[in-house]
């Protein structure tokens, strides 16, 4: 399993740029698919969320909103799985943090959800990354037009990389918190960040060049060069996606060989998240 994760980590980074290694990863991970399937959360199973549509350019996309109407807004970006149970868990958690936030999840995959690693990889590789950045900008502006004076962006894994990209490419963003993901330099150079960035990584993360310790330290140097306020936190004993603590999320992580469990690290990360967003999103 460690070899699988190491090989897939290289592709994780490249997939932000091209699809040249699609078939190799699919061959590697497809034997795991039947063991990694998790049923996604249907819209009807998420009564806390209001489903909306956001227009940008000549297209529209669904988004899910939860939280206080006039609170500071936070765009919450999905992992490579899509808008599933775990990203909704994170958005709900964010909406309930003191002093209260309005969380919005844009559906970057347009309704598609990966139920196993191979599907998730296929969906991520098919993502229009520049289009996703436009979705993020439209989401930020929707929140600002609907009661949120300031808006932050956060994301996990694929969404973590996109959230850092938004600090470079979306001028309306007021603050960013990224979890275990760094964008390729071709998408966005963190040295050009314009909004404050806080980033979180697991010490045992094996996705080389995307979210491992080396990637985290390289990000730190880039953010230092940008001149924006920044923090980069590395959590000892934690692996990739350590924030996913729902029963289904834990099951999925264990199926991928990620058996670490550190509730203290998760709570510390959420505390840092709350402090950062409260500081920079206060009116």
C-alpha positions in Angstrom: 0.0 0.0 0.0 2.9 2.4 0.7 4.2 1.8 -2.7 0.8 2.6 -4.2 0.5 5.8 -2.3 4.0 6.9 -3.3 3.4 6.3 -7.0 0.0 8.0 -6.8 1.6 11.0 -5.1 3.7 11.8 -8.1 0.6 11.6 -10.3 -1.4 13.8 -7.8 1.1 16.6 -8.5 1.2 16.1 -12.3 -2.6 15.8 -12.6 -2.8 19.5 -11.9 -1.2 20.0 -15.3 -1.8 17.1 -17.6 -3.3 13.6 -18.0 -0.2 11.8 -19.2 -0.2 9.2 -16.4 -4.0 8.5 -16.2 -3.8 4.9 -17.4 -0.9 4.0 -15.1 -2.6 5.2 -12.0 -5.9 3.5 -13.0 -4.1 0.2 -13.4 -2.4 0.7 -10.0 -5.5 1.6 -8.0 -8.3 -0.2 -9.7 -7.9 -3.4 -7.6 -8.6 -1.2 -4.6 -11.8 0.2 -6.0 -14.3 -2.3 -4.5 -12.8 -1.9 -1.1 -12.9 1.9 -1.1 -16.5 2.6 -2.2 -18.4 5.0 0.1 -22.0 6.1 -0.5 -22.1 9.9 -1.1 -24.5 12.1 0.7 -27.5 12.9 -1.4 -29.0 16.4 -1.5 -32.1 15.1 0.4 -29.8 13.9 3.2 -28.4 17.4 3.8 -31.4 19.4 5.1 -29.1 22.0 6.7 -27.9 23.2 3.3 -29.6 25.5 0.9 -29.0 24.6 -2.8 -28.4 27.6 -5.0 -27.2 28.3 -8.6 -24.4 30.7 -9.4 -23.9 32.2 -12.8 -20.4 33.0 -14.3 -19.6 33.8 -17.8 -21.9 31.6 -20.0 -22.4 28.8 -17.5 -24.0 28.1 -14.2 -23.2 25.7 -11.4 -24.8 24.4 -8.2 -23.6 25.4 -4.8 -24.6 24.5 -1.2 -24.9 27.2 1.5 -25.1 26.8 5.3 -24.7 29.2 8.2 -25.7 32.7 9.4 -27.0 35.0 6.7 -24.9 38.1 7.3 -21.8 36.3 8.7 -18.4 36.4 7.1 -18.4 34.0 4.1 -16.1 31.1 3.5 -15.9 29.2 0.2 -15.3 25.5 1.0 -13.5 23.5 -1.8 -13.9 19.8 -2.2 -11.4 17.0 -2.2 -10.9 15.0 -5.4 -14.0 12.9 -4.4 -16.4 15.8 -5.2 -19.2 17.3 -3.1 -19.7 14.3 -0.9 -20.5 13.6 2.8 -17.0 14.7 4.0 -16.8 18.2 2.4 -20.4 18.8 3.7 -19.3 17.8 7.2 -16.4 20.3 7.0 -18.7 23.1 5.7 -21.2 22.4 8.5 -18.4 22.5 11.1 -17.2 25.8 9.7 -20.7 27.3 9.9 -20.9 26.4 13.6 -17.5 27.8 14.6 -17.7 30.8 16.9 -18.5 33.6 16.0 -20.3 32.0 13.1 -19.6 31.8 9.3 -21.6 31.4 6.2 -20.1 28.5 4.3 -20.6 27.9 0.5 -19.5 24.7 -1.4 -19.3 25.2 -5.2 -19.9 22.0 -7.1 -16.7 22.0 -9.2 -17.6 18.5 -10.7 -21.1 19.6 -11.8 -22.9 16.9 -9.8 -20.5 14.0 -10.2 -19.0 12.2 -7.2 -16.2 9.6 -7.1 -17.1 6.6 -5.0 -13.7 5.1 -5.3 -10.1 6.1 -5.9 -10.1 5.4 -9.7 -13.3 7.4 -10.2 -12.0 10.3 -8.0 -8.7 10.4 -10.0 -10.7 10.4 -13.3 -12.8 13.3 -12.1 -9.9 15.3 -10.9 -8.0 14.8 -14.2 -11.0 15.9 -16.1 -11.3 19.2 -14.1 -10.9 22.4 -16.0 -8.6 24.1 -13.4 -8.9 27.6 -14.9 -12.6 27.1 -14.9 -12.5 26.0 -11.3 -10.7 29.2 -10.4 -13.5 31.1 -12.1 -16.1 29.1 -10.1 -14.3 30.1 -6.9 -14.3 33.8 -7.9 -18.0 33.7 -8.7 -18.6 32.0 -5.4 -16.7 34.6 -3.5 -18.6 37.4 -5.3 -21.9 35.7 -4.6 -21.2 35.7 -0.9 -20.2 39.3 -1.0 -23.4 40.2 -2.9 -25.5 38.3 -0.3 -24.6 39.6 3.1 -20.9 38.7 3.7 -18.7 41.8 3.8 -15.5 39.7 3.7 -14.9 36.2 2.3 -12.3 33.6 2.8 -11.5 30.4 0.9 -10.6 27.0 2.3 -10.1 23.6 0.8 -8.9 20.1 1.4 -6.5 18.1 -0.8 -7.4 19.2 -4.4 -9.4 22.0 -2.8 -6.4 23.0 -0.7 -4.3 23.5 -3.8 -7.1 25.5 -5.4 -7.5 27.6 -2.3 -3.9 28.7 -2.4 -4.3 29.4 -6.1 -7.3 31.6 -5.2 -4.9 33.7 -3.0 -3.0 34.5 -6.2 -5.7 34.6 -8.9 -8.9 35.8 -7.2 -8.4 39.5 -6.0 -11.7 39.5 -4.0 -10.4 36.8 -1.5 -9.7 38.2 1.9 -8.0 35.2 3.5 -7.2 31.5 2.8 -6.7 28.4 4.8 -5.4 25.4 2.9 -5.3 21.8 4.0 -2.7 19.4 2.5 -2.5 20.6 -1.1 -0.2 23.0 -3.1 -0.9 24.1 -6.7 1.5 23.5 -9.5 3.5 26.6 -10.4 1.9 26.6 -13.8 -1.5 27.1 -12.2 -0.4 29.6 -9.6 2.8 30.7 -7.9 2.3 31.1 -4.2 5.1 33.7 -4.2 2.5 35.9 -5.9 -0.1 35.4 -3.2 -2.1 38.6 -2.4 -4.3 37.3 0.5 -3.1 36.0 3.9 -2.5 32.2 3.8 -2.6 29.6 6.5 -1.7 26.0 5.5 -1.9 22.7 7.3 0.0 19.5 6.4 0.6 16.0 8.0 4.2 15.0 8.8 3.5 11.5 7.3 1.8 12.7 4.1 3.4 10.7 1.2 2.0 12.7 -1.7 5.4 13.9 -2.9 5.5 17.4 -4.3 1.8 18.0 -3.6 1.3 17.8 0.2 4.4 16.1 1.8 6.7 17.9 4.2 9.0 19.1 1.4 6.1 20.6 -0.5 5.0 22.3 2.8 8.4 23.8 3.4 8.7 25.0 -0.2 5.3 26.6 0.1 6.5 28.3 3.3 9.5 29.8 1.4 7.2 31.0 -1.4 4.7 32.6 1.0 7.6 34.4 2.8 8.7 35.8 -0.6 5.1 37.0 -1.3 5.1 39.4 1.7 1.5 38.4 2.8 0.9 37.2 6.4 1.2 33.4 6.4 1.5 30.4 8.7 2.5 26.8 7.7 1.7 24.1 10.2 3.0 20.5 10.1 1.3 18.0 12.4 3.6 15.2 13.8 2.2 11.6 13.3 -0.5 12.7 10.9 -0.9 11.6 7.3 -2.9 12.9 4.3 -6.5 13.9 4.8 -6.1 13.8 8.6 -9.0 16.2 9.1 -11.5 13.6 7.8 -13.0 12.2 11.0 -16.5 11.0 10.1 -17.1 7.3 10.4 -17.2 6.9 6.6 -14.2 9.1 6.2 -12.2 7.1 8.7 -13.2 3.9 6.9 -12.2 5.3 3.6 -8.8 6.5 4.9 -8.1 3.1 6.5 -8.9 1.5 3.1 -6.2 3.7 1.6 -3.7 2.7 4.3 -4.1 5.9 6.3 -4.7 4.6 9.7 -3.5 7.5 11.8 -6.0 9.0 14.3 -5.2 12.2 16.3 -8.2 14.0 17.5 -5.9 16.6 19.2 -4.3 17.5 15.9 -7.7 17.9 14.3 -9.0 20.2 17.1 -5.8 22.2 17.0 -6.1 22.7 13.2 -9.7 23.8 13.6 -8.7 26.2 16.4 -6.0 27.7 14.2 -8.5 27.9 11.3 -11.1 29.8 13.4 -8.5 32.2 14.7 -7.2 33.0 11.2 -10.5 33.4 9.5 -11.9 35.5 12.5 -8.9 37.8 12.3 -9.0 38.5 8.6 -12.7 38.3 8.0 -13.8 40.6 10.8 -15.5 43.6 9.3 
